[in-house]
Amino acid sequence: MGSLELVLAGVAAGLTLLCVFLFRRSAAASATAMVAEQESQALRRQFDLEVEKMGSAAELRVHEAAAAARKDLEEEGREARRRHEEAQARSRERDRDLDRRAERLERRTTDLEERERGVLDREGELSAQLDESRRLQEDAVKALEEVSGLSQEEARVALIERVEQESRDLAARRAQQAEDEVRERSEQTAKNIISMAIQRYAGEYICERTVSVVTLPNDELKGRIIGREGRNIRALEAATGVDFIIDDTPGTIIISAFNPIRREVAKATLETLLEDGRIHPTRVESVVRKAEEEFHKVIKAAGEEAAKEVGVSGVHPEILKLLGALKYRTSYGQNQWQHAIEVAFLAGMMADELGLDVKLAKRAGLLHDIGKVMDQTAEGSHALIGAEFARTHGEGVEVVNAIAAHHEEVPQDTIYAVLAQAADAMSGARPGARGEMMATYTQRLSDLERISNSFPGVSRSYAVQAGREVRVLVENASVTDEEVVTLSRGIAQKIEAEMAYPGQIKVTVIRETRVVQYAR
C-alpha cells in the first residue's frame, strides 16, 4: 500500500505541475491574443486611412483627366470649325473664280463669233480680188507677149535657163563654203589622227632609220657572238629587245629595231663584249645594265647641252632626260633634238620682235616635243602627254599650254603657244629640214604641173613651196568665176587619186582680167 500511495502522490504532483503549466500557457496566450487584436485594429485603421487617401488621389486624377479631355475636345472642335470655315472660304473663292472664267468664256465666244463673221466677209472680198488679179495677170501676160515678142512658153524656157544658171552659180558658191567648213573641221582631225599614229608608233621607217651596224675585226667573232646552239645571241636579243642580224656580209653585224635608244644600248653592249672578249649569257645581262646606265647619263647630258645652248635654266632633271632622248628620234629624217633647239631659237627671235618674254618663248619652243619620246603605252598624242608631264614636273601654265596646243588639240590660251606652233611649222617646213630623194622630189613637181595642165581652160601651172602648193592660171575667156571653184576641186581630187605625198598640197586657181591701153 505504501508504494501505491507513493505512486498516486507522484501522479498527483505531476498533474498539479501540468495544470500549473497549462494555466500559465493559457494566460500567455490570452495576453498574446490581446496584443494581436490591438495590432490588427491598428493595421485596420491604417489601412482605412490609406484606402481613404488613395480614393482621394484617384478621384483627383479622374477629375484632372476629365478636365484635360474636355480641353482637348474643345481644341479639336475649334480646329474643326476653323478648317470648316477655311474650306467654305476656298469654296466661295472657287465659285467666284468659276464665275469670272464663265464671263471671260462668254466674252471670248462672242468675240469669236464676231471674228468669224468678219472672216467670212473678208473671204468674199478676197475671192473677188483674186478673180480680179487673175484677170489682170492674164492681161499683163498678153501685154508682155506683145511687147517682148515671145510667147508664154518661150518666156518660161528663158526664165528656166536663167534660174538654172543662177542655181549652178549658187550651188558652186555653197559647195565652196561647205568645202571650206568641212576642210576646217576635218583637216585638224586628220592631222591629229595621222600625227598621233606616226608619233606614238615608230613603224614603216626607211632602213637607214631602223638599223645600226657594228664592224667586226674578223668573221671568227660571229661564231662567238652566236654561241653554242645560239644561246649567246638569244641572251643578247632578250636583254636588249632588238634583232641581231648575222649574215654573209663580211665583218658586219646589223642591229635592227624601231626604237633608236634600244639600238644604241645594244650597239654599246656588243662593242663592250667584243672589246672584253668574254661573251656568255650571264655576262650579257650585266653589260646591258651598265650600258643602259651609261646611256642614260649620255641622254641627260644631251638634254643639259640643249638647255645650255638655248639659254634655258631651272629645267627638271626628268624633263632634261626626255629632251636628251630627242637626239635619238627623227621625223621624216629630221633630228628632233636639233629641231627642238631650232624651234626654241625661232620662237625667241619672234618674241624679241614682238617685245615679249624671250626666255619664256625659248622654253616653250625647246620643250614642245618632249612627248615624242615618252612610253608608247601612254594614252593620247605627244602634245597632250608631253604637256601633262611638264605640268607635273613644275613647268608654268604658259609652257604647258604651248606644249599642248602646238598642234591645236587644245585652245591656245597665250601668245607663247602661237609662237611655239609657228616656230615648229617653220623648222619642219624649211627647205632641207626633212629628207627626200631628189628624184622623188622632182617627179612630184612634174606630176603636179602635168595634172593641172590636163584640165581644159588651163593656160599654165607652177609647183611652188617645195611641192606643197600648185598655182594654176586659167584663160579668162574659157573659165568663169563660178567654174573656178569646180576646176580647183577637180584638180585636187585628181592629185589625191594619182599621187602619193606627205602632208597636203594647196591648189590655187587664178583667173584675172587684164586690159591694156596705150596713150600716144
TIPA-238600 format. One record per residue: x negated, y, z negated of N, C-alpha, C in turn; residue in one letter. Coordinates in steps of 0.1 Angstrom, whole numbers, plus 5000, padded with zeros to 4 digits. Atoms other than C-alpha are relative to their C-alpha. Example, Ala and Ser with C-alpha at 12.3 -4.5 7.8 and 13.67 -1.06 7.14 Angstrom:
499149885000487749554922499150125000a 500949895000486349894929500850114992s 
//
This chain:
499249885000500050005000499150125000m 500949885000497250234993499550045013g 500549974986495950205028501150065008s 498949944992499350275043500250144996l 499849865005499650585022498950095006e 501049924994496350705034500250035014l 499749984985497350645070501150105002v 498949914999500550825065499650144997l 500549865003498751115048499250065011a 500849954988496351135077500950055011g 499049964989499251135102500650134997v 499349875005501051405082499150125002a 500949894999497951615081499850035015a 500249974985497451575119501250075006g 498849934995501051665126500050144995l 500049865005500651965104499050095009t 501049934992497552075123500550035014l 499449984987499352015156501050115000l 498949905001502252225145499450144999c 500749875001499952505134499450045014v 500649974987498152485168501050045010f 498949964991501352495188500650134997l 499449875004502652785168499150115005f 501049894996499552985174500050025015r 500049994985499552905211501350065004r 498749944996503252995213500050154998s 500149865003502553325196499250085011a 500949944990499653395220500750015014a 499350004987501853305250501050115000a 499049895000504553545238499450135002s 500749884998502053815235499650035014a 500449994986500753745270501150035008t 498849974992504253745284500450144999a 499649865002504954075269499150105008m 501049914992501754225284500349995014v 499850014986502554075317501350075004a 498849934997506054215316499850155001e 500349865000504754555308499250045013q 500849984987502154535337501049995012e 499150024989504954415360500950125001s 499249884999507154705351499250125005q 500849894995504254945356499749995015a 500350024986503454795390501350035008l 498849974993507154815400500350155001r 499949855000507255185390499150065010r 501049954991504055245410500549975015q 499550044987505555055440501150095004f 498849914997508755255438499550145004d 500549874997506655575438499450005014l 500750014987504555455468501050005011e 498950014990507755355487500650135002v 499449864999509255695480499150095008e 501049924993506055865492500049975015k 500050044986505955655524501250045007m 498849964994509555715531500050155003g 500049854997509056095528499150035012s 501049984989505956075551500649965013a 499450054988507855865576501150095005a 499049904996510756105576499550125006e 500649884995508456395581499549975014l 500550034986506756225611501149995010r 498950014991510156145626500550135004v 499649864997511156505623499050075010h 501049944991507856615639500149945014e 499950064986508256365668501250055007a 498849954993511756475674499950145004a 500249864995510756835675499150015012a 500950004988507856755699500849955013a 499250054989510256555721501050115005a 499149894996512756845721499250105008r 500849894993509957085731499649955014k 500450054986508756855760501250005009d 498850004992512356815772500350145005l 499749864997512857195771499050045011e 501049964990509557245790500349935014e 499750064988510456985816501250065007e 498849944995513857145820499650135007g 500449874994512257485826499249985013r 500850034988509757335851500949965011e 499050044990512657165869500850115006a 499249884996514657485870499150095009r 500949914991511557675884499849945014r 500250064987510957415911501350015009r 498749994993514657415920500250145006h 499849874995514657795923499050035011e 501049984988511457785945500549935012e 499450074988513057525967501150085006a 498949914995516157745970499450125008q 500549884993513958045979499449955014a 500650054987512057836006501149975009r 498950034991515257716019500750125006s 499449884995516658066022499050065010r 501049944990513358176039500149935013e 499950074988513657896064501350035008r 498849964993517157986071499950135007d 500249874993516158346078499149985012r 500950024989513258226100500849945012d 499250074989515657996120500950105006l 499149904994518058286124499250105009d 500849924992515258506137499649935013r 500450074988514058236161501249985010r 498850014992517558186173500350135008a 499849874994517858556180499050025012e 501049994990514558556199500349915012r 499750104989515558246219501250065008l 498849944993518858416228499550115009e 500449894991517058726240499149955011r 500850054989514558526260500849935010r 499150064990517358326276500650115009t 499449894992518958656286499050065010t 501049954991515658786300499749915012d 500350104989515058466320501250005010l 498950004991518558486334499950135009e 500249884992517858846345498949985010e 501150024990514458746360500449915011r 499550104990516058456378500850075011e 499249924990518558696394499150095008r 500949924992515658926403499249925010g 500750084991513658646418500849965012v 499150044989516558536439500150125010l 499949884992516958896451498750025008d 501349984993513158916458499849905011r 500250114991513158586476500850045013e 499249964988515858716500499250115007g 500849894994513759036506498849945007e 501250054994510558836512500349915012l 499650084988512358596536500250105012s 499849914989513458896556498750065005a 501349954996509959046555499149905008q 500750104993508458716566500549985014l 499550014986510658696596499550125008d 500449884993509759056604498549995004e 501550014998505958976600499749905012s 500250094989506258676623500350065014r 499749934988507958886649498950105004r 501049914997505259146646498749935004l 501150074996502558886648500049955014q 499850044986503958746680499850125009e 500249894992504059096694498550045001d 501449975000500459156683499249915008a 500750104992499258836698500250035015v 499849974986500858926731499250135004k 500749884996499359276730498549975001a 501550044999495859126722499749925012l 500350074988496158886751500050095012e 500049904989497059176774498750085000e 501249915001494159386761498749935003v 501250074999491459116759499949925013s 500050084988492458926790499849854997g 500250145004492158596770501449954995l 498850075006494958356762499749974986s 500250035014495558256727499149884998q 500950125001493857916733498650045002e 501449964997490758076748499550084988e 500549925012490558326718499749904989a 500350105011490858026694498749935002r 501250074998488057846711498850094997v 501149915003485858156710499850024985a 500149985015486658206673499449884993l 500550125006485957846665498549995002i 501450014997482557866682499250104991e 500649905009481758186662499949954986r 499950055014482858026630499049884998v 501050115000480757716638498650054998e 501349945000477657926644499750064986q 500149945013478258126612499949894989e 500150115010478757796593498749935000s 501350065000475557656606499050094993r 501049915006473657966596500249994984d 499850005014475357956562499549874994l 500450135005474657586558498449994999a 501549995000470957646567499550074988a 500449925012470757916540500349924987r 499750085012472557696515499049894998r 501050115001470257406523498750044995a 501249955005467257616518500050034985q 499849985014468557736485500049884992q 500050135007469357386474498749935000a 501350064999465957266486499150064990e 500849935009464257536466500349964985d 499650045013466257446435499549864996e 500450145002465657076439498449994998v 501450015001461957136445499550054987r 500549955013461557346414500249904989e 499750095010463157076393499249875002r 500650134997461656766410498550015000s 501449994999458156896415499349984987e 500650015013457456926378500249864995q 499750145005459056586371499049915007t 500950084993456956426398498650014995a 501449985005453756586386499849934986k 500150065013454456466351499949855001n 500050154999455156106361498649965006i 501250044993452156086385498850034991i 501249975008449656266362499949914988s 500150095012450656056332499649865004m 500450134996450355736352498550005004a 501450004996446955836366499150024988i 500949975011445555986334500049904989q 499950105011446755716310499649865004r 500450134996445855416331499050015011y 501249984991442455406348500049895010a 499950114990443355186378499850055014g 500149974986442655176415499050115002e 501049914997439455376413499149955011y 500950044990436855366440498849924993i 501050095006433955126435499050074992c 501149935007431355386425500550054986e 499549955013433555496396500449894990r 499650115009434155146381498949904998t 501150095002430754976382498850074996v 501349955004427355026367499049895004s 501050094995424154856380498850004990v 501250025009421354716358498949935009v 501150064992418054646376499149904991t 500850115007416154326365498650005006l 501450014995412354286367499849885009p 500050124991412853936382501349934999n 498750084999415653696391500049894989d 500050115010414553446364500850044988e 499249955011416253666338501549975001l 498650034998419653596354500449874992k 499650135006419553236341500050024985g 500049985015418653356305501250084996r 498849935004421453606306501349925001i 498850094999423953336317500049914988i 500150095012422653096290500549865004g 499650144998423352726286501550005001r 498550024997426752646301500750144999e 499449874999427353026303500450064987g 499649955013427553086266499550154997r 500549865003425453406266500850105008n 499249904992427353586294501550004994i 498750005006430653476278500050094987r 500149925012429553626245499950155003a 500249864996428453946263501450065004l 498749954995431853986281501050014988e 499050005011433853906249499750124991a 500449905009431854156228500250145006a 500049874994431754446253501350035008t 498749984992435154396272499850045014g 500349974986433554426306499749875008v 500350114992432854196335498550015005d 501450014995429154096343500049925013f 500050064987428854016380498649965004i 501450044997425753806387500149925013i 499950064987425553716424498649985006d 501350034993422853656450499250135003d 500849874998421754026451498849994991t 501250025008418154016441499750114990p 500349915010417154186409501150104995g 498949915003420554326402501149934992t 498850045007423454276377501050115000i 499049904999426654456382501049994988i 499050005012428854566352501250075005i 498749944994432454626362501050014989s 498949985009435154786341500650145003a 499449874997437655066344499750114989f 500349915011436655216310498550035001n 501449974998433355406316499249994987p 500750015012432555416279499649854997i 500450145002432655036277498849965009r 501150034990430455016308498650054995r 501249945005427855246292499549924988e 500450085011427855046260499549865004v 500450134995427554716279498650015007a 501349984993424654856300498950024990k 501149985010422754976269499849874993a 500250135006423354636253499149915008t 500750094991422054446283498550055001l 501449954999418954676286499249974987e 500750035012418154626249499749854999t 500350155001418454246251498949965010l 501150034991416254236282498650054995l 501349955005413654456266499549924988e 500450085011413654246234499749865004d 500350134995413753916252500849894993g 499250105007415953736226501550025004r 498749994995419253666242500849874996i 499150115005421753446223501250064994h 498749945004425353486212500050074987p 500049935014424653576175499350145001t 500749874999422253856185500850105009r 499249914991424653986212500950094992v 499149935008427154096186499450124993e 500749905007424654286165499550115009s 500549904990423154466196501250085005v 498849924995426654566208500450104989v 499749915010427454716174499050124999r 501149905000424154906174500250105012k 499949924988424755026210501250094998a 498849925001428255146201499750124990e 500449895009426855346171499250105006e 500849914993424255496192500750085011e 499349944989426655576220501050114993f 499149905007429055756195499250124996h 500849885003426155976185499850085013k 500249934987425556056222501250085003v 498849934996429156136227500250134991i 499949885009429256366196499050115004k 501049904996426056536208500550075013a 499549944988427656596242501150104997a 499049905004430656756225499550124994g 500749885006428456976204499350095011e 500749924989426457076235501050085008e 499049924992429657176254500550124992a 499549895009430957376224498950114999a 501149905001427557546221499850085013k 500249934987427257626258501150105002e 498849914998430757786258500050114990v 500049905011430157966225501249994991g 498950035009432957796205499549944988v 500550055012432357726169501249954991s 498950045009434257556140500949905005g 499150114995435557266160499949874991v 500050125009436556956140499149895007h 500850104994434056666145500749905008p 499250104992436756426157500350065014e 499749944987437656676184498850015009i 501350004992433956706194499849875006l 500250134994433856336199500849985013k 499250014988436756346223499550095011l 500649914990435156646241498849945006l 501250064995431956456244500349885009g 499650124992433756146258500450045014a 499649964986434956356287498949995010l 501150004991431456336300500049875008k 499950134993432255976310501449975006y 498650004994435656056325500050085013r 499949924988436356166361501450005005t 498749994994439356276380499850045015s 500249974986439256256418498550035003y 501449984998435456246415499550114992g 500549885007435256556393499749964985q 500350035014433456506359500850094991n 499049925009435956616332499250074989q 500849925009433156726308499650145006w 500349884993431956976333501250085003q 498849934997435457056343500550084987h 499649935012436257146306499250134998a 500949895002433257376304500450115010i 499749904990434157546337501450074997e 498749945004437857596326499850104989v 500349915011436557756294499550135005a 500749874995434358006313501050085008f 499049934992437158086338501150074991l 499049955009439758136310499450124993a 500649895007437258356291499850125009g 500149884990436558576322501350075002m 498749944997440258626329500550074987m 499649945012440858706292499350134998a 500849875001438058966293500550105009d 499449914991439559126323501350064995e 498749965006442959146305499950074987l 500149945013441559276273500549914988g 499550095010442458966253498849944992l 501050065008440558746228499349905009d 500850094991437758586249499749874993v 500450135007436758326223501249914999k 498850095001440358206218500349945014l 499850054987440758176256499149895004a 501050114997437557976259500349884992k 499750115009438557756230501249925006r 498850074994441957676247499649935013a 500450064987440257606281499149884997g 500950115002437557386266500749884995l 499450115006439957166247501349955007l 498750034994442857146272500149865005h 499950134994442056796285499549894990d 500650105009440856616253501049874999i 499150125001443956386255499749905010g 500350104989442556216286499149884995k 500950105005440056016265500649934988v 499450075011442455906238500549865004m 499750144998443555546234501349995009d 498950024991445955426261501349964994q 498850045007448355296236500850114995t 499249885005449355646226501150045009a 498849974992452755756238499950145004e 499949864994453056056261498950035009g 501049954991451056246286498850054992s 501349965007447456356279500250144994h 499849875005448656716274500650004986a 499250015013451156626246499249934989l 500850075010448956376228498850084996i 501249915004445956606230500450114991g 499549895008447956896216500349954985a 499750055013449156676187498849974992e 501350035006445656556180499350134995f 500649885003444356916180500750074988a 499249945011447257026157499649944986r 500350075012446456756131498650024995t 501449985004442756846131499750154999h 500249865004443257216123499950115011g 500149904990443457396156501350094999e 498949905001445657716158501149985009g 498850014992449057756173499850035015v 500349964986447757936204499349895008e 500850104994445257656212500949875003v 499150124998447857376206501050025011v 499149984990450357536228499450015014n 500750004987447757596256499749865004a 500350144996446857226255501349935005i 498850074997450457106255500750055013a 499349934989451657356282499250015012a 500849974988448857346307500549925012h 499350074989451057106328501550035000h 498649955001454257296319501049894995e 499150095007455657006299500750064989e 499349925010456557246272499950155004v 500049854996457257626274498650064996p 501349935003454157846275500350124991q 499649905010454558056243499150124999d 500949905001451458256246499350025014t 500749974988449358426273498849915002i 501250094999446458186265500449875006y 499550124993448557896277500050025015a 500049974986448958066310498650015006v 501450004996445258136312499449875002l 500650144999444357776305500649935012a 499450064988446757656332499450055013q 500549954988445457896358498549965001a 501450044999441757816349499949855004a 500050144997442557446351500349985015d 499750014986444057486386498950055009a 501149954992441157696398498849915000m 501150105001438557446386500249885008s 499750124992440357156402500150025014g 499649984986441257316434498850075008a 501149934993437957496442499349915010r 500750094990436057366473498949924994p 501150095005433757076464500249954986g 499850055014435257016430500349854999a 499650145001436756686438499649935013r 500650074989435156436461500949955011g 499250054989436456346495499149985012e 500950024988434756196526500350105011m 499949904989434156436554500949965011m 499250054989435656216580501550004996a 498550005005438956176559500550155000t 499649865001438956556553500450065014y 499849944986438656656590501149935007t 498950074994441056386601501450054994q 498749945006443756526577500350135006r 499849874994443256876590500649985015l 499650024986443556746626501549955000s 498650055000446756546618501050104996d 499149895004448356846601500450095012l 499749924988447957056632500749935011e 499350084990448956776655501549994998r 498650025003452156706637500850135001i 499349874999453057076635500250045015s 499949964985452357136673501049915007n 499250104993454556836682501550055000s 498749955001457757036674500350105011f 499749904990459457246702500150144994p 499949865005459157616698498850044993g 501249965008455757606680499050045010v 501049954991453157816697498649954995s 501350055005450157726674500149984985r 500050025014449357606639498649994995s 501450005007446457626614500149934987y 500150075013445557396585499050094992a 500849915008444257616557500049954985v 500150045015443357596519499649864999q 500550145000441357276525501049905002a 498950104997444357096539501150004990g 498849995009446757206511501150085006r 498949924994448757426535499850005015e 500049984985449657446572500950115003v 499349894996450757766587500449995015r 499550034987452957736618500650135006v 499549884993453558026643501049955011l 499050044990456757986664500250115010v 499749904990457858156696501350074996e 498949925005460258436688501249985008n 498850024991462558376718500649864999a 499550145000462857996712500649964987s 499650045014463457976674500650124993v 499349905008465958186654499650004986t 500350005014465658286618500649894992d 499350115007468158026608499349865003e 500650124996466357756628498649984993e 501350025006463057826610500149914988v 499850095012464457656578500049865004v 499950144996465357346597498649955006t 501350044995461957346615499049974989l 500950025011459957376583500349874992s 499750125007461857096567499749875009r 500450114991461356876598498549975000g 501550015000457556936598499649934987i 500450055013457356856561500449854999a 499650145000459356526565499149925009q 500950084991457156416594498649984994k 501350025007453956486574500149904989i 499850105010455356286545500149855006e 499950134994456155996568498849945007a 501150044992452955986588498650014993e 501349975006450156096564500049954985m 500250035014448755986531499050104994a 500849895005447256266509500350014985y 499749975014446856356472500750144999p 499449875003448956636457501150035010g 498949964991451256826480499450105011q 500449914989450957026513501250105002i 499049894998452757356518500150035015k 499849974985454357416552500650145000v 499549864998454757786561500250035015t 499649974986456657876593500150155001v 500049864998456158226606500650045013i 499349944988458458406630500050154999r 500049855000457858766639500350065014e 499749934987458859016665499150125001t 500949904998456259246679500450085012r 499649914989457059546701498850105002v 501149914998454159736717500350105011v 499849884991454360076734498750085001q 501249924998451660296748500450145003y 499749864998451660676746498950055010a 501049964990449960826777500050155001r 
//
